């Protein structure tokens, strides 16, 4: 068994348990497919508990990259571009 296989063995065991696929079948998967299966199964597990759902809501907020101008304008000291009053 390679070092890489040893490093990801917990993930392989997790997918075997969740997907009912065999070790050889999982090892034949393309790596992006392996990662997608891993991600989706972990998300499904998180959705089963309130704590997991809250965690997913929190990390979803971290993906937001554009500012909410409406909320920002309500803060004191905020000025729109070109507003030099």
ZIRAUR-V990053 format. One record per residue. N is the residue number from 0. RES is the residue in three letters. PSI is psi as a letter, one per 20 degrees, with the letter a starting at -180 (none if undefined). OMEGA is omega in whole degrees, -180 to 180 (999 if undefined). Layout:
n: [N;N]
res: [RES;RES]
psi: [PSI;PSI]
omega: [OMEGA;OMEGA]
//
This chain:
n: [0;1;2;3;4;5;6;7;8;9;10;11;12;13;14;15;16;17;18;19;20;21;22;23;24;25;26;27;28;29;30;31;32;33;34;35;36;37;38;39;40;41;42;43;44;45;46;47;48;49;50;51;52;53;54;55;56;57;58;59;60;61;62;63;64;65;66;67;68;69;70;71;72;73;74;75;76;77;78;79;80;81;82;83;84]
res: [UNK;UNK;UNK;UNK;UNK;UNK;UNK;UNK;UNK;UNK;UNK;UNK;UNK;UNK;UNK;UNK;UNK;UNK;UNK;UNK;UNK;UNK;UNK;UNK;UNK;UNK;UNK;UNK;UNK;UNK;UNK;UNK;UNK;UNK;UNK;UNK;UNK;UNK;UNK;UNK;UNK;UNK;UNK;UNK;UNK;UNK;UNK;UNK;UNK;UNK;UNK;UNK;UNK;UNK;UNK;UNK;UNK;UNK;UNK;UNK;UNK;UNK;UNK;UNK;UNK;UNK;UNK;UNK;UNK;UNK;UNK;UNK;UNK;UNK;UNK;UNK;UNK;UNK;UNK;UNK;UNK;UNK;UNK;UNK;UNK]
psi: [p;r;h;g;h;h;h;j;g;h;h;g;g;g;h;g;g;h;i;k;q;r;g;h;g;g;i;i;q;q;g;h;g;g;h;g;g;g;g;h;h;h;g;h;g;h;i;i;q;h;g;g;h;g;g;h;g;g;h;h;h;h;i;p;i;p;q;n;h;g;h;h;h;i;q;q;i;p;q;q;p;i;n;k;none]
omega: [-178;178;180;178;178;-179;-177;-178;176;178;177;179;178;-179;176;-179;-175;-174;-177;174;176;-180;-178;179;178;-179;178;-180;170;-175;177;178;177;-179;179;177;180;-179;-176;178;178;178;178;177;-180;-179;-178;-180;178;179;179;178;177;177;179;177;-179;-178;176;178;-179;-180;-178;-177;179;-178;173;-175;179;179;180;-177;178;179;178;177;180;176;174;178;179;-180;-174;180;999]
//
